[in-house]
Amino acid sequence: MDSLLDYWQPRLIALAGARQDDDGAHDMNHLHRVWRNATLLLAQHEEADALVVLAACYLHDLVNLPKNHPERHLASRQAAVLAVRELGAREFPAERLAAVAHAIECHSFSANLPANSIEAQIVQDADRLDALGAVGLARLFYIAGRMGSSLAHSRDPLAQHRDRDDRAYALDHIETKLATLPGKMQTATGRRLGQERLDELLAFRDRFAEEWA
């Protein structure tokens, strides 16, 4: 298996790199981190097909629509179709294509599709881990800046007396979405790492609110 991974990884990196845009939150470093997260999960799931996971980690953002795009929920399915086409043209093992497509389709939070294979569960967890912790925090504010969001509500940053709106206020995104991720992780290791990284985000949120006030 290691020889297969060594053969395909640079080819997958080249394929992903040729399709990337200027989104710094979903760049090649993001793909490398997702794969690194996945290797931590694969170590606990020897039954998983590592080549399927590798391919899905590097190709899950082949179609990357902005968070506020009206068709954002369709991006992962579009990415899966494109990945199968490109992999097929490169003679990727045909018997693994459906599994790669499923893992890519299910990685997206907005698509809300059930991950029915261990490979899809690992890819989903690995991608969501990158939304948490220190890097996740940087990505949060980077994406908010691209969307034109404010850092936080001017008078009520913790939304104690208003409804949260993470499209208007970046800080709201921690509670609106990120705080839900550890409980949605599919693997035990994903849940543990997710909670550790979420704790870092919550500590930052509280400190931010103190300084903001």
Buried (B, 14 or more C-beta within 10 A) or exposed (E): EEEEBEEBBEBBBEBBEEBBEEBEBBBEEBBBBBBEBBBBBBEEBEEBBBBBBBBBBBBBBBBBBEBEEEEBBBBBBBBBBBBBEBBEEEEBBEEBBEBBBBBBBBBBBBBEBEBEBBBBBBBBBBBBBBBBBEBBBEBBBBBBEBBEBEBBBEEBBBBEEEEBBBBBBBBBBBBBBBBEBBEEBBBEBBBEBBBEBBEBBEEBBEEBBEEBE
